[in-house]
Amino acid sequence: MSIEDRVPASQLDEASEALEELAGVLADEQSLDEVLQQLAESASRVIPDAENVSVTVVGPDGASTAASTDRKVVSIDAEQYAAGQGPCLEASRTQRPVRVTVEGARAKWPEFTAAAQRAGVRAYLSAPLVVEGSVLGALNLYSGVESAFDPFDEALLRLFTTAASASITGFQRYERSRSLVAHLEAALGSRAEIDQAKGVLMAAHGISADEAFQRLVDESQTHNTKLRVVARNLLDSVRRP
């Protein structure tokens, strides 16, 4: 029997609505941190037993918590990062969900257990976030009830993170495209200023376009200043009263 057959239709509808909201955030050109915050809040509604949710991001400088529904669970994540081990890091490393009770994880992850108990957490479920074939981090669920999470919660979370990862992939590709367009616009603007500056020099000194451009290059190298800045300064000087 599939998860769709075992999970109430209302719960699947909630998941669908949460993903639609996430897509709306992506369409609104939010930052990645804002997207991950929406992801955390959506997951807390999709999984009924999830009292709190956080998002772990793993980068070149290590792991960090990019979003959470309550600051009290951030300390649980921080203890895992400091120790270099714990269920969220295990989920990221193995690219598999990790579901544990806090008491049952005591021997394997004592730092995690101590931090979780201080925060009143007794059950934990973490699923990897994989974006464009690379691990972005993990989505972490917390509950104060030891029996909170079961295999169906785990399966539902995997469906949710897979769909969310696809949305984030599209968002990141859009961000890269937008960045390239911005750079192109800046380059075209710089080219226009350089051409105008060349025209000023050609008119003032009766020289060719190549000679005018070389003068701008020489000025750039002499003063260790970018060519577009040299051109802009020249144009500003002739525009002054």
C-alpha positions as CSV (number, residue, x, y, z in Angstrom):
1,M,0.0,0.0,0.0
2,S,1.4,3.4,-1.0
3,I,1.8,6.4,1.3
4,E,-1.0,8.1,-0.7
5,D,-3.3,5.3,0.4
6,R,-2.3,5.4,4.1
7,V,-2.0,9.2,4.7
8,P,-5.3,11.1,5.1
9,A,-6.3,13.1,2.0
10,S,-6.5,16.3,4.1
11,Q,-2.8,15.8,5.0
12,L,-1.8,15.4,1.4
13,D,-3.9,18.5,0.5
14,E,-2.0,20.4,3.2
15,A,1.3,19.3,1.7
16,S,0.1,20.4,-1.7
17,E,-1.0,23.8,-0.5
18,A,2.3,24.3,1.4
19,L,4.3,23.6,-1.8
20,E,2.1,26.0,-3.8
21,E,2.9,28.7,-1.2
22,L,6.6,27.9,-1.4
23,A,6.4,28.3,-5.2
24,G,4.7,31.6,-4.6
25,V,7.6,32.8,-2.5
26,L,10.1,31.7,-5.2
27,A,8.0,33.7,-7.8
28,D,8.2,36.8,-5.5
29,E,12.0,36.9,-6.0
30,Q,12.8,36.3,-2.3
31,S,16.2,35.5,-1.0
32,L,17.3,31.9,-0.4
33,D,17.1,32.4,3.4
34,E,13.5,33.6,3.0
35,V,12.7,30.6,0.9
36,L,14.2,28.3,3.5
37,Q,12.2,30.0,6.3
38,Q,9.0,29.4,4.3
39,L,10.1,25.8,3.8
40,A,10.5,25.3,7.5
41,E,7.1,26.9,8.3
42,S,5.4,24.8,5.5
43,A,6.9,21.5,6.8
44,S,5.6,22.3,10.3
45,R,2.1,22.3,8.9
46,V,2.5,19.3,6.7
47,I,3.8,17.0,9.4
48,P,1.3,17.1,12.3
49,D,3.7,15.9,15.0
50,A,6.4,18.5,14.0
51,E,6.2,21.0,16.8
52,N,9.2,22.9,15.4
53,V,11.3,22.7,12.3
54,S,14.8,23.9,11.3
55,V,16.8,23.9,8.1
56,T,20.5,23.0,8.2
57,V,22.7,24.3,5.4
58,V,26.1,22.6,4.8
59,G,28.7,24.7,3.0
60,P,32.4,25.0,2.5
61,D,32.8,26.6,6.0
62,G,30.7,23.9,7.7
63,A,27.1,23.6,8.8
64,S,24.7,26.3,10.0
65,T,21.0,26.8,10.7
66,A,19.5,29.0,7.9
67,A,15.9,28.9,9.2
68,S,13.8,27.8,12.1
69,T,10.3,28.0,13.5
70,D,11.6,28.6,17.1
71,R,15.0,29.8,18.3
72,K,15.1,27.2,21.0
73,V,15.8,24.4,18.6
74,V,18.7,26.2,17.0
75,S,20.9,25.3,20.0
76,I,20.2,21.6,19.3
77,D,21.6,22.1,15.8
78,A,24.5,24.1,17.1
79,E,25.6,21.3,19.4
80,Q,25.6,18.9,16.5
81,Y,27.7,21.2,14.4
82,A,30.2,21.8,17.2
83,A,30.5,18.0,17.8
84,G,30.7,17.3,14.1
85,Q,28.0,14.6,14.5
86,G,24.3,14.2,15.0
87,P,21.2,13.2,13.1
88,C,21.0,16.2,10.9
89,L,24.6,15.8,9.8
90,E,24.0,12.1,9.3
91,A,21.0,12.8,7.0
92,S,23.1,15.2,5.0
93,R,26.1,12.9,4.8
94,T,24.2,9.7,3.9
95,Q,21.4,11.5,1.9
96,R,18.9,9.3,3.9
97,P,16.2,10.3,6.4
98,V,17.2,9.8,10.1
99,R,14.4,9.2,12.6
100,V,15.4,8.8,16.3
101,T,14.1,9.2,19.8
102,V,16.3,11.4,21.8
103,E,16.8,8.8,24.5
104,G,17.6,6.2,21.9
105,A,20.3,8.4,20.4
106,R,22.2,8.9,23.7
107,A,25.0,6.4,23.1
108,K,25.6,7.5,19.5
109,W,25.1,11.3,19.8
110,P,25.5,12.4,23.4
111,E,25.9,16.1,22.6
112,F,22.7,16.0,20.5
113,T,20.8,14.2,23.3
114,A,21.9,16.6,26.0
115,A,20.9,19.7,23.9
116,A,17.6,18.1,22.9
117,Q,16.6,17.2,26.4
118,R,17.4,20.8,27.6
119,A,15.0,22.0,24.9
120,G,12.3,19.5,25.9
121,V,12.6,17.6,22.6
122,R,12.1,13.8,22.7
123,A,11.7,12.8,19.1
124,Y,13.6,13.9,16.0
125,L,13.3,13.4,12.2
126,S,15.7,14.8,9.6
127,A,15.6,14.4,5.8
128,P,18.3,15.6,3.4
129,L,17.8,18.5,1.0
130,V,19.5,17.7,-2.3
131,V,19.6,20.4,-4.9
132,E,20.9,19.8,-8.4
133,G,22.6,16.6,-7.3
134,S,24.4,18.3,-4.4
135,V,23.5,18.2,-0.7
136,L,22.2,21.6,0.4
137,G,21.6,20.4,4.0
138,A,18.7,18.9,5.9
139,L,15.2,19.6,7.0
140,N,14.9,18.8,10.7
141,L,11.7,18.1,12.7
142,Y,11.3,18.2,16.5
143,S,8.7,17.0,18.9
144,G,8.2,16.8,22.6
145,V,6.4,13.5,22.3
146,E,8.7,10.4,22.1
147,S,6.3,8.5,19.8
148,A,5.8,11.4,17.5
149,F,7.3,10.3,14.2
150,D,6.6,7.1,12.4
151,P,7.6,5.6,9.0
152,F,4.7,7.4,7.3
153,D,5.9,10.7,8.6
154,E,9.3,9.9,7.2
155,A,7.9,8.9,3.8
156,L,5.7,12.0,3.6
157,L,8.7,14.2,4.6
158,R,10.8,12.6,1.8
159,L,8.0,13.5,-0.7
160,F,7.9,17.0,0.6
161,T,11.7,17.5,0.5
162,T,11.9,16.1,-3.0
163,A,9.3,18.5,-4.2
164,A,10.9,21.4,-2.3
165,S,14.3,20.6,-3.6
166,A,13.0,20.8,-7.2
167,S,11.5,24.2,-6.4
168,I,14.8,25.5,-4.9
169,T,16.7,24.2,-7.9
170,G,14.5,26.3,-10.2
171,F,14.9,29.2,-7.9
172,Q,18.7,29.0,-7.9
173,R,18.9,28.7,-11.7
174,Y,16.7,31.8,-11.9
175,E,19.0,33.6,-9.4
176,R,22.0,32.8,-11.6
177,S,20.2,34.0,-14.7
178,R,19.2,37.2,-13.0
179,S,22.8,37.7,-11.8
180,L,24.1,37.2,-15.4
181,V,21.6,39.7,-16.7
182,A,22.7,42.3,-14.1
183,H,26.3,41.8,-15.0
184,L,25.4,42.1,-18.7
185,E,23.5,45.3,-18.1
186,A,26.4,46.7,-16.1
187,A,28.9,45.8,-18.9
188,L,26.7,47.4,-21.5
189,G,26.4,50.6,-19.4
190,S,30.2,50.6,-19.0
191,R,30.7,50.2,-22.7
192,A,28.4,53.2,-23.4
193,E,30.4,55.4,-21.0
194,I,33.7,54.3,-22.5
195,D,32.4,55.0,-26.0
196,Q,31.3,58.5,-24.9
197,A,34.6,59.2,-23.3
198,K,36.4,58.1,-26.5
199,G,34.2,60.6,-28.4
200,V,35.2,63.4,-26.0
201,L,38.9,62.7,-26.5
202,M,38.5,62.4,-30.3
203,A,36.8,65.7,-30.5
204,A,39.1,67.5,-28.1
205,H,42.4,66.2,-29.5
206,G,41.6,65.3,-33.1
207,I,42.7,61.7,-32.6
208,S,41.3,58.4,-33.9
209,A,39.0,56.1,-31.9
210,D,41.9,53.6,-31.3
211,E,44.2,56.5,-30.0
212,A,41.4,57.7,-27.7
213,F,40.8,54.3,-26.3
214,Q,44.6,53.8,-25.7
215,R,44.6,57.1,-23.7
216,L,41.9,55.8,-21.5
217,V,43.7,52.5,-21.0
218,D,47.0,54.3,-20.2
219,E,45.1,56.4,-17.6
220,S,43.6,53.3,-16.1
221,Q,47.0,51.5,-15.8
222,T,48.8,54.6,-14.5
223,H,46.3,55.2,-11.7
224,N,45.3,51.5,-11.2
225,T,41.7,52.5,-11.8
226,K,39.1,50.5,-13.7
227,L,38.6,51.6,-17.2
228,R,34.9,52.4,-16.7
229,V,35.8,54.6,-13.7
230,V,38.3,56.5,-15.8
231,A,35.7,57.0,-18.5
232,R,33.1,58.1,-16.0
233,N,35.4,60.6,-14.4
234,L,36.2,62.1,-17.8
235,L,32.6,62.5,-18.6
236,D,31.8,64.0,-15.2
237,S,34.6,66.6,-15.7
238,V,33.2,67.8,-19.0
239,R,29.7,67.9,-17.7
240,R,30.5,70.2,-14.8
241,P,29.6,73.9,-15.3
